[in-house]
Amino acid sequence: MLAEALTTPQLDKGSPVGAALARAVDHLLRLQDEAGWWKGELETNVTMDAEDLLLREFLGIRTEEGTAETAEWIRSQQRPDGTWATFYGGPGEMSATAEAYVALRLAGDPAEARHMQAAAAFVRDSGGLERCRVFTRLWLALFGLWSWDDLPALPPEVILLPPWVPLNIYDFGCWARQTLVALTIVGAHRPARSLPFRLDELRTGVPGPPAPPLTTLAGRLHALDRLLHRYERHPLRPLRTAALRRAERWIIQRQEADGGWGGIQPPWVYSLMALHLQGYPLEHPVMAAGLRGLDGFTIRDERGRRLEACQSPVWDTALAVIALDDAGLPPDHPAQQRAGRWLVEEEVRVKGDWSVRRPRLAPGGWAFEFANDNYPDVDDTAEVVLALRRLVPPEGAAWPWAARARAAIDRAVAWVEGMQSANGGWAAFDADNTRALVGALPFCDFGEVIDPPSADVTAHTIEMLAAEPGHDPARLARGLAWLCAEQEADGAWFGRWGVNYIYGTGAAVPALVAAGVDPADPRIRRAVAWLEQHQQADGGWGEDLRSYRDPATRGTGATTASQTAWALLALLAAGETGPAVERGINWLVEHQRPDGTWDEPWYTGTGFPWDFSINYHLYRLVFPIMALGRWARGSGPGTGRRP
């Protein structure tokens, strides 16, 4: 067994906990790529797959084989009531259902089929295409099924606004910014490909809601939208030409080594369409690389053909290293050595869009994906530094790559400190990206469009900085003050990038303890009380995505392995060893599969709270290993010592 290398002194491999931990470690080790990285699937909803088919139809490269495979997957995800949800166990969602319906019509499913009639009825009952999100109606406009005049205006001239002017592209979060720039080109061309069907069965004919009154911000922005539509009909040609060229260059400059944009589906898809409309043939190196890269995001297995919205090898590898170290795998184990070397190689050494707000800050840090040099993020950087410090302490550990790792860590710490926002917290990709005005634009109805500081990212950053001998104590103190101020009245913290209050609290408590806050501190005791109050009757923890909208569901939902582990990590950090912890540990042991992992169809990751959710397939393994490992060792980074 690979897990025989575990060196945890207190680990009795004949005990239930020891045996469960050994099986989990063995499973995780088997998943490592020879190059050193780990990557679990990022499962999302079928809009990714529907839009992939529509993209290929738009570009003229859709194949019957690929269409049939994708259609089979989309059908398999339809709920019994004929709808599609955006997360496992979630309610039917109108825009997702409409896009899935269009994709299946493209695949040849007749509107008269029972499953199609059920989907169409749901869309109509929910308000019809007239009430779908802007992005869904934009896809319809691409094929002449919706009027461009009835979409919010997106003039490419926005690319010419300097960063200090409101509504410039750098006011948007990086994911929205990349998407927006590409869509300004698409909207300027107003393409209308044809499809062999109409969608009258999805329409209600009911006019859209009236414009908000001018006395409101929304009303004034709608008035601005009407003015922009007038301009769109008669743009200043020299200005329009200059804007299109600037936007085109902006997109090309941000294409990554894997052919993609930002390592995520939306800007990737729209950038390909934008460049094609600008005259780039499919054979052009930029287009060819982009299409090849999409193939690398495509999964084909017994479950069908589906597209990942993103890939997370850096994040997964950092978490795996920490988990294996928590379990007692020694730093010189070949798996840890391969992972450490690979992580060092992935360091980002060039300036990206973040430098617009921090022009004098030297680059450093890590991104989420295999290739995303333009958008390293604070969260990944913090976890990578924490992982590398398990393998390469400030002194000693003379691995061949140790000196490079220490230099990379020093650069990363300086970069992360420089990315602190003015309020003391840290966001994922940008600093001071907090201008909420952009979220009120008529176009922005698809989720979060700015990147303000969040409790989970700030907590991971504090945990990392607290362990770094060269950190700036003043920055750490400001971050700690911000994080404490963000604690909810009931003791929990909001989870921006994970679901939800269990994730936020599971990150915040270990960070506070790592930063020197006494576990007896009232802030930690309130968090412990909240976690114990929300423990399930079966001993585990679970929280549904509904908690992003319904306060009554905070901390409630089906029990999951990842969320149980998050709660345990917080309780262990607070020095808890009592019945709540024991019941949580027992849940993990009792629900482990024979192969060492756990079943977890529920989505516990977040892209946009409620609007876009993710099932990180490796979460169900790495976080339980951390919790079991820290419990078995009785002590460890961020944990209290068991008596």
Residue pairs with C-beta under 8 A, 6 or more apart in sequence:
1 22
1 26
2 25
2 26
2 29
2 30
3 21
3 22
3 23
3 25
3 26
3 29
3 327
5 329
5 330
5 333
6 13
6 21
6 22
6 25
6 327
6 328
6 329
7 328
7 329
7 330
8 21
8 327
8 328
8 629
8 632
8 633
9 328
9 633
10 632
10 633
10 634
11 18
11 21
11 22
11 328
11 632
11 633
12 18
13 19
13 22
16 589
17 585
17 589
17 628
17 631
17 632
18 632
20 588
20 589
20 592
20 596
20 628
21 327
21 625
21 628
21 629
21 632
23 592
23 594
23 595
23 596
24 327
24 592
24 596
24 597
24 621
24 624
24 625
24 628
25 324
25 327
25 329
25 596
25 625
26 596
27 595
27 596
27 597
27 621
28 38
28 320
28 323
28 324
28 596
28 621
28 622
28 625
29 324
29 335
31 38
31 40
31 618
31 621
32 38
32 320
32 335
32 338
32 339
33 39
34 338
35 338
35 342
36 317
36 338
36 339
36 340
36 341
36 342
36 343
37 313
37 314
37 316
37 317
37 339
37 342
38 313
38 316
38 317
38 320
38 339
38 618
39 311
39 312
39 313
39 316
39 317
39 618
40 312
40 316
40 616
40 617
40 618
40 619
40 621
41 299
41 308
41 615
41 617
42 308
42 309
42 310
42 311
42 312
42 605
42 614
42 615
42 616
42 617
43 306
43 308
43 603
43 614
43 615
43 617
44 308
44 309
44 607
44 612
44 613
44 614
44 615
45 77
45 84
45 85
45 86
45 87
45 93
45 96
45 612
45 613
46 73
46 74
46 77
46 84
46 96
46 99
46 100
46 103
46 306
47 86
47 95
47 96
47 99
47 100
48 265
48 306
48 307
48 308
48 309
49 70
49 73
49 74
49 103
49 305
49 306
49 307
50 74
50 99
50 100
50 102
50 103
51 99
51 139
51 265
51 269
52 70
52 269
52 294
52 307
53 62
53 66
53 67
53 70
53 71
53 103
53 106
53 107
54 102
54 103
54 106
54 139
54 142
54 143
55 269
55 272
55 273
56 62
56 63
56 66
57 106
57 143
57 193
57 195
58 142
58 143
58 191
58 193
58 273
59 272
59 273
59 276
59 282
60 282
61 282
61 291
62 106
66 305
67 106
67 107
68 107
69 300
69 304
69 305
70 103
70 107
70 304
70 305
70 306
71 103
71 104
71 107
71 108
71 109
72 304
72 305
73 303
73 304
73 305
73 306
74 84
74 100
74 103
74 104
75 104
75 109
75 115
76 303
76 304
77 84
77 100
78 84
78 100
78 115
78 119
79 85
79 92
81 92
81 118
81 122
82 92
82 97
82 115
82 117
82 118
82 119
82 121
82 122
83 91
83 92
83 93
83 96
83 97
83 118
83 119
83 122
84 92
84 93
84 96
84 97
84 100
84 119
85 91
85 92
85 93
85 96
86 93
86 96
86 611
86 612
86 613
87 545
87 602
87 603
87 613
87 615
88 601
88 602
88 603
88 615
89 544
89 558
89 601
89 602
90 545
90 546
90 613
92 122
94 122
94 123
94 126
94 127
94 131
94 132
95 132
95 133
95 135
95 136
97 119
97 122
97 123
98 123
98 129
98 132
98 136
98 202
99 136
99 139
100 119
101 116
101 119
101 120
101 123
101 202
102 139
102 140
102 199
104 116
105 111
105 116
105 195
105 197
105 199
106 195
109 115
109 116
110 116
111 117
111 120
111 197
111 201
120 201
120 202
123 129
123 132
123 202
124 201
124 202
124 203
124 204
127 204
127 206
128 202
128 203
128 204
128 205
128 206
129 136
129 137
129 140
129 146
129 199
129 202
129 203
130 203
130 204
130 206
130 207
130 208
131 208
133 445
133 446
134 151
134 152
134 442
134 443
134 444
134 445
134 446
135 446
137 146
137 150
137 151
138 146
138 151
138 183
138 186
140 146
140 199
141 147
141 148
141 151
141 190
141 192
142 186
142 191
142 192
142 193
142 273
143 192
143 193
143 194
143 195
144 192
144 193
144 194
144 195
145 195
145 198
145 199
148 187
148 190
148 192
149 229
150 208
151 187
152 225
152 441
152 442
152 443
153 187
153 225
153 228
153 229
153 231
153 232
154 180
154 183
154 184
154 187
154 443
155 184
155 187
155 188
155 228
155 231
155 232
155 235
155 243
156 184
156 185
156 187
156 188
156 240
156 243
156 244
156 246
156 247
157 235
157 239
157 240
157 243
158 167
158 168
158 169
158 180
158 184
158 243
159 169
159 181
159 184
159 243
159 246
159 247
159 250
160 239
160 242
160 243
160 246
161 167
161 168
161 169
162 168
163 170
163 356
163 357
166 435
166 437
167 437
167 438
167 441
169 177
169 180
169 181
170 177
170 353
170 356
170 357
170 430
170 433
171 433
171 435
171 437
171 438
171 450
172 180
172 433
172 438
172 449
172 450
173 429
173 430
173 433
173 448
173 449
173 450
173 451
174 262
174 353
174 375
174 429
174 430
174 451
175 262
175 264
175 266
175 267
175 429
176 438
176 444
176 449
176 450
177 353
178 254
178 261
178 262
178 264
178 266
178 267
178 271
179 266
179 267
179 270
180 443
181 247
181 250
181 251
182 247
182 251
182 261
182 267
182 270
182 271
182 273
182 274
183 270
183 274
184 243
184 247
185 244
185 247
185 248
185 251
185 274
185 275
185 277
185 278
186 270
186 273
186 274
186 277
187 232
188 232
188 240
188 244
189 277
191 277
211 219
211 222
211 223
212 218
212 219
212 222
213 219
214 220
214 223
217 437
217 440
218 440
221 440
221 441
221 442
222 442
225 441
225 442
244 278
247 274
248 274
248 275
248 278
251 261
251 271
251 274
251 275
252 275
252 286
254 261
254 262
254 353
254 374
255 261
255 271
255 286
255 289
255 290
256 262
256 263
256 293
256 369
256 371
256 372
256 373
256 374
257 371
257 373
258 289
258 293
258 296
258 369
258 370
258 371
259 288
259 289
259 290
259 291
259 292
259 293
259 294
260 268
260 290
260 293
260 294
260 297
260 371
261 267
261 268
261 271
261 290
262 268
262 372
262 374
262 375
263 310
263 311
263 367
263 368
263 369
263 370
263 371
263 372
263 375
264 309
264 310
265 297
265 307
265 308
265 309
265 310
268 290
268 293
268 294
271 290
272 287
272 290
272 291
275 284
275 286
275 287
275 290
276 282
276 287
280 286
280 287
281 287
282 288
282 291
294 307
297 307
297 308
297 309
297 311
298 305
298 306
298 307
298 308
299 305
299 306
299 307
299 308
309 607
309 612
309 614
310 368
310 369
310 614
311 368
311 369
311 370
312 368
312 369
312 616
312 618
313 369
313 370
314 343
314 346
314 366
314 367
314 368
314 369
314 370
314 380
314 384
315 368
315 379
315 380
315 383
316 616
316 618
316 622
317 339
317 342
317 343
317 387
318 343
318 366
318 380
318 383
318 384
318 386
318 387
319 383
319 387
319 618
319 622
319 623
320 339
320 618
320 622
321 336
321 339
321 340
321 343
321 387
321 388
321 390
321 391
322 383
322 386
322 387
322 390
322 622
322 626
323 621
323 622
323 623
323 625
323 626
323 629
324 333
324 335
324 336
324 625
325 331
325 336
325 387
325 390
325 391
325 629
326 625
326 626
326 629
326 630
326 633
326 636
326 637
327 625
327 628
327 629
327 632
328 629
328 632
328 633
329 335
329 336
330 336
331 337
331 390
331 391
331 392
331 397
332 399
336 390
336 391
337 391
337 399
339 387
339 391
340 387
340 388
340 391
340 392
340 399
340 401
340 405
341 401
343 366
343 384
343 387
343 388
343 405
344 388
344 401
344 404
344 405
344 408
346 366
346 367
346 370
347 364
347 365
347 366
347 408
347 411
347 412
348 363
348 364
348 365
348 366
348 367
348 372
348 373
348 376
349 363
349 364
349 411
350 363
350 373
351 363
352 363
352 373
352 374
352 375
352 376
353 374
353 375
353 429
353 430
354 361
354 375
354 376
354 419
354 429
354 430
354 431
355 361
355 363
357 430
357 431
357 432
357 433
358 418
358 419
358 431
361 414
361 415
361 418
361 419
362 411
362 414
362 415
362 418
363 376
363 411
363 415
364 376
364 381
364 408
364 411
364 412
364 413
364 414
364 415
364 416
365 376
365 377
365 378
365 380
365 381
365 384
365 411
365 412
365 415
365 416
366 376
366 377
366 380
366 381
366 384
366 412
367 373
367 375
367 376
367 377
367 380
368 377
368 380
375 429
376 415
376 429
377 428
377 429
378 416
378 419
378 426
378 427
378 428
378 429
378 457
378 460
378 461
379 428
379 456
379 457
379 460
379 461
379 497
381 412
381 415
381 416
381 464
382 416
382 457
382 460
382 461
382 463
382 464
383 460
383 464
384 412
385 409
385 412
385 413
385 416
385 464
385 468
386 460
386 463
386 464
386 467
386 637
388 405
388 408
388 409
389 409
389 467
389 468
390 637
391 397
391 399
391 405
392 399
392 402
392 405
392 406
392 409
394 406
394 469
399 405
409 468
410 470
413 464
413 465
413 468
413 470
413 471
416 426
416 461
416 464
416 465
417 465
417 471
417 472
417 475
418 431
419 426
419 427
419 430
419 431
420 426
420 431
420 475
420 478
420 479
421 427
421 431
421 432
421 434
421 452
421 453
422 432
423 434
423 453
423 482
424 453
424 478
424 479
424 481
424 482
425 452
425 453
425 454
425 455
425 457
425 458
425 479
425 482
425 483
425 486
426 453
426 454
426 457
426 458
426 461
426 479
427 433
427 451
427 452
427 453
427 454
427 457
428 451
428 454
428 457
428 496
428 497
429 451
430 451
433 450
433 451
433 452
434 450
434 452
434 453
435 450
436 450
438 444
438 449
438 450
439 448
439 449
439 450
446 608
446 611
447 607
447 608
447 609
447 610
447 611
447 612
448 608
448 609
448 611
453 482
454 494
454 496
454 497
455 483
455 486
455 493
455 494
455 495
455 496
455 504
455 507
455 508
456 493
456 495
456 496
456 497
456 498
456 503
456 504
456 507
456 508
457 496
457 497
458 479
458 482
458 483
458 486
458 511
459 483
459 493
459 504
459 507
459 508
459 510
459 511
459 512
460 507
460 511
461 479
462 476
462 479
462 480
462 483
462 511
462 512
462 514
462 515
463 507
463 510
463 511
463 514
463 515
463 638
465 471
465 472
465 475
465 476
465 479
466 476
466 511
466 514
466 515
466 516
467 514
467 637
476 515
480 512
480 515
480 517
483 493
483 508
483 511
483 512
484 512
484 523
486 493
486 494
487 493
487 508
487 523
487 526
487 527
488 494
488 501
490 526
490 530
490 554
491 505
491 523
491 526
491 527
491 528
491 529
491 530
492 501
492 502
492 504
492 505
492 527
492 530
492 554
492 555
493 501
493 504
493 505
493 507
493 508
493 527
494 500
494 501
494 504
495 501
495 502
495 503
495 504
495 505
495 507
495 606
496 504
496 606
496 609
497 503
497 605
497 606
498 504
498 507
498 566
498 604
498 605
498 606
499 543
499 544
499 545
499 547
499 548
499 563
499 603
499 604
499 605
499 606
499 613
500 543
500 545
500 547
500 548
500 554
500 606
500 609
501 530
501 543
501 547
501 554
501 555
502 531
502 534
502 541
502 542
502 543
502 555
502 563
502 566
502 567
503 543
503 563
503 566
503 604
505 527
505 530
505 531
505 566
505 567
505 570
506 563
506 565
506 566
506 567
506 569
506 570
507 566
508 527
508 570
509 524
509 527
509 528
509 569
509 570
509 571
509 573
509 574
510 569
510 570
510 573
510 638
510 639
511 638
512 521
512 523
512 524
513 519
513 524
513 573
513 574
513 638
513 640
514 573
514 637
514 638
517 523
517 524
518 524
519 573
519 574
519 575
519 640
524 574
525 574
527 570
527 574
528 570
528 571
528 574
528 576
530 555
531 541
531 567
531 570
531 571
531 580
532 571
532 580
533 555
534 541
534 543
534 554
534 555
534 556
534 567
535 541
535 567
535 580
535 583
535 584
536 542
536 559
538 559
538 587
539 583
539 584
539 586
539 587
540 559
540 560
540 561
540 563
540 564
540 584
540 587
540 588
540 591
541 555
541 559
541 560
541 563
541 564
541 566
541 567
541 584
542 556
542 557
542 558
542 559
542 560
542 563
542 564
542 602
543 553
543 554
543 555
543 556
543 557
543 563
543 604
544 553
544 556
544 557
544 558
544 602
545 603
545 606
545 609
545 610
545 613
546 553
546 557
546 610
547 553
547 554
547 555
547 556
547 557
548 606
548 609
548 610
549 610
557 563
557 602
558 602
559 587
560 600
560 602
560 604
560 620
561 588
561 591
561 598
561 599
561 600
561 619
561 620
561 621
561 623
561 624
562 600
562 604
562 616
562 619
562 620
562 623
562 624
563 604
564 584
564 587
564 588
564 624
564 627
565 588
565 623
565 624
565 626
565 627
566 623
567 584
568 581
568 584
568 585
568 588
568 627
568 630
568 631
569 623
569 626
569 627
569 630
569 638
569 639
571 580
571 581
571 584
572 581
572 627
572 630
572 631
572 639
572 640
573 638
573 639
573 640
574 640
575 640
575 641
576 640
577 640
577 642
577 643
581 631
584 627
585 627
585 628
585 631
588 598
588 624
588 627
588 628
589 628
591 598
591 599
592 598
592 624
593 599
596 621
597 620
597 621
598 620
598 621
598 624
599 620
600 615
600 617
600 619
600 620
601 615
602 615
603 613
603 614
603 615
604 615
604 616
604 619
605 613
605 614
605 615
605 616
605 619
606 612
606 613
606 614
607 613
607 614
629 636
630 636
630 639
631 642
633 639
634 641
634 642
635 641
635 642
